Amino acid sequence: MFKVEGLDKLQRDLAEAQRAFAAIDGELGIVSFDAECPDSIESAIVSMEQMIEERLGPYTNNSIVGPMIGEMKERYRTAIIDKAAEARLAGASDDGE
């Protein structure tokens, strides 16, 4: 007979990941910004990162959740920057440019 090592840790990580996913189920939060103001955009990004940290920070060392935290921050950062660019373009076309 042989002993499977690491199964306990995997089970703990999976249970913890399940709690982490439940913490981010639904709306994570709302950020608003002025698309014309880089400081406002950066502030929205910082706020979004704080929301993620508040919900997922306790799971940073989890082998499943930990890597996702950085990916989520980057994904939301890109989305905020893209929304700001879209708003600026829409504003420019409304101005007849």
Contact map, one row per residue, 1 for C-alpha under 8 A:
1110000000000000000000000000000000000000000000000000000000000000000000000000000000000000000000000
1111000000000000000000000000000000000000000000000000000000000000000000000000000000000000000000000
1111100000000000000000000000000000000000000000000000000000000000000000000000000000000000000000000
0111111000000000000000000000000000000000000000000000000000000000000000000000000000000000000000000
0011111100000000000000000000000000000000000000000000000000000000000000000000000000000000000000000
0001111111000000000000000000000000000000000000000000000000000000000000000000000000000000000000000
0001111111100000000000000000000000000000000000000000000000000000000000000000000000000000000000000
0000111111110000000000000000000000000000000000000000000000000000000000000000000000000000000000000
0000011111111000000000000000000000000000000000000000000000000000000000000000000000000000000000000
0000011111111100000000000000000000000000000000000000000000000000000000000000000000000000000000000
0000001111111110000000000000000000000000000000000000000000000000000000000000000000000000000000000
0000000111111111000000000000000000000000000000000000000000000000000000000000000000000000000000000
0000000011111111100000000000000000000000000000000000000000000111000000000000000000000000000000000
0000000001111111110000000000000000000000000000000000000000000001000000000000000000000000000000000
0000000000111111111000000000000000000000000000000000000000000000000000000000000000000000000000000
0000000000011111111100000000000000000000000000000000000000100100000000000000000000000000000000000
0000000000001111111110000000000000000000000000000000000000100101100000000000000000000000000000000
0000000000000111111111000000000000000000000000000000000000000000000000000000000000000000000000000
0000000000000011111111100000000000000000000000000000000000000000000000000000000000000000000000000
0000000000000001111111110000000000000000000000000000001100100000100000000000000000000000000000000
0000000000000000111111111000000000000000000000000000000000000000000000000000000000000000000000000
0000000000000000011111111000000000000000000000000000000000000000000000000000000000000000000000000
0000000000000000001111111000000000000000000000000000001100000000000000000000000000000000000000000
0000000000000000000111111111000000000000000000000000001100000000000000000000000000000000000000000
0000000000000000000011111111000000000000000000000000000000000000000000000000000000000000000000000
0000000000000000000000011111000000000000000000000000000000000000000000000000000000000000000000000
0000000000000000000000011111110000000000000000000000000000000000000000000000000000000000000000000
0000000000000000000000011111110000000000000000000011000000000000000000000000000000000000000000000
0000000000000000000000000011111000000000000000010010000000000000000000000000000000000000000000000
0000000000000000000000000011111100000000000000010000000000000000000000000000000000000000000000000
0000000000000000000000000000111110000000000100110000000000000000000000000000000000000000000000000
0000000000000000000000000000011111000000000100000000000000000000000000000000000000000000000000000
0000000000000000000000000000001111101001101100000000000000000000000000000000000000000000000000000
0000000000000000000000000000000111111101100000000000000000000000000000000000000000010000000000000
0000000000000000000000000000000011111101100000000000000000000000000000000000000000111011000000000
0000000000000000000000000000000001111100000000000000000000000000000000000000000000010001000000000
0000000000000000000000000000000011111111100000000000000000000000000000000000000000000000000000000
0000000000000000000000000000000001111111110000000000000000000000000000000000000000000000000000000
0000000000000000000000000000000000001111111000000000000000000000000000000000000000000000000000000
0000000000000000000000000000000011101111111100000000000000000000000000000000000000000000000000000
0000000000000000000000000000000011101111111110000000000000000000000000000000000110010000000000000
0000000000000000000000000000000000000111111111000000000000000000000000000000000000000000000000000
0000000000000000000000000000000010000011111111100000000000000000000000000000000000000000000000000
0000000000000000000000000000001110000001111111110000000000000000000000000000000100000000000000000
0000000000000000000000000000000000000000111111111000000000000000000000000001100100000000000000000
0000000000000000000000000000000000000000011111111100000000000000000000000000000000000000000000000
0000000000000000000000000000001000000000001111111110000000000000000000000000000000000000000000000
0000000000000000000000000000111000000000000111111111000000000000000000001001100000000000000000000
0000000000000000000000000000000000000000000011111111100000000000000000001000000000000000000000000
0000000000000000000000000000000000000000000001111111110000000000000000000000000000000000000000000
0000000000000000000000000001100000000000000000111111111000000000000000000000000000000000000000000
0000000000000000000000000001000000000000000000011111111110000000000010011000000000000000000000000
0000000000000000000000000000000000000000000000001111111111000000000010000000000000000000000000000
0000000000000000000000000000000000000000000000000111111111000000000000000000000000000000000000000
0000000000000000000100110000000000000000000000000011111111000000000000000000000000000000000000000
0000000000000000000100110000000000000000000000000001111111110000100010000000000000000000000000000
0000000000000000000000000000000000000000000000000001111111110000000000000000000000000000000000000
0000000000000000000000000000000000000000000000000000111111111000000000000000000000000000000000000
0000000000000001100100000000000000000000000000000000000111111100110000000000000000000000000000000
0000000000000000000000000000000000000000000000000000000111111100111010000000000000000000000000000
0000000000000000000000000000000000000000000000000000000001111110110000000000000000000000000000000
0000000000001001100000000000000000000000000000000000000000111111110000000000000000000000000000000
0000000000001000000000000000000000000000000000000000000000001111111000000000000000000000000000000
0000000000001100100000000000000000000000000000000000000000000111111100000000000000000000000000000
0000000000000000100100000000000000000000000000000000000100111111111110000000000000000000000000000
0000000000000000000000000000000000000000000000000000000000111111111111000000000000000000000000000
0000000000000000000000000000000000000000000000000000000000010011111111100000000000000000000000000
0000000000000000000000000000000000000000000000000000000000000001111111110000000000000000000000000
0000000000000000000000000000000000000000000000000001100100010000111111111000000000000000000000000
0000000000000000000000000000000000000000000000000000000000000000011111111100000000000000000000000
0000000000000000000000000000000000000000000000000000000000000000001111111110000000000000000000000
0000000000000000000000000000000000000000000000000001000000000000000111111111000000000000000000000
0000000000000000000000000000000000000000000000011001000000000000000011111111100000000000000000000
0000000000000000000000000000000000000000000000000000000000000000000001111111110000000000000000000
0000000000000000000000000000000000000000000000000000000000000000000000111111111000000000000000000
0000000000000000000000000000000000000000000010010000000000000000000000011111111100000000000000000
0000000000000000000000000000000000000000000010010000000000000000000000001111111110000000000000000
0000000000000000000000000000000000000000000000000000000000000000000000000111111111000000000000000
0000000000000000000000000000000000000000000000000000000000000000000000000011111111100000000000000
0000000000000000000000000000000000000000100110000000000000000000000000000001111111110000000000000
0000000000000000000000000000000000000000100000000000000000000000000000000000111111111000000000000
0000000000000000000000000000000000000000000000000000000000000000000000000000011111111100000000000
0000000000000000000000000000000000100000000000000000000000000000000000000000001111111110000000000
0000000000000000000000000000000001110000100000000000000000000000000000000000000111111111000000000
0000000000000000000000000000000000100000000000000000000000000000000000000000000011111111100000000
0000000000000000000000000000000000000000000000000000000000000000000000000000000001111111110000000
0000000000000000000000000000000000100000000000000000000000000000000000000000000000111111111000000
0000000000000000000000000000000000110000000000000000000000000000000000000000000000011111111100000
0000000000000000000000000000000000000000000000000000000000000000000000000000000000001111111110000
0000000000000000000000000000000000000000000000000000000000000000000000000000000000000111111111000
0000000000000000000000000000000000000000000000000000000000000000000000000000000000000011111111100
0000000000000000000000000000000000000000000000000000000000000000000000000000000000000001111111111
0000000000000000000000000000000000000000000000000000000000000000000000000000000000000000111111111
0000000000000000000000000000000000000000000000000000000000000000000000000000000000000000011111111
0000000000000000000000000000000000000000000000000000000000000000000000000000000000000000001111111
0000000000000000000000000000000000000000000000000000000000000000000000000000000000000000000111111
0000000000000000000000000000000000000000000000000000000000000000000000000000000000000000000111111
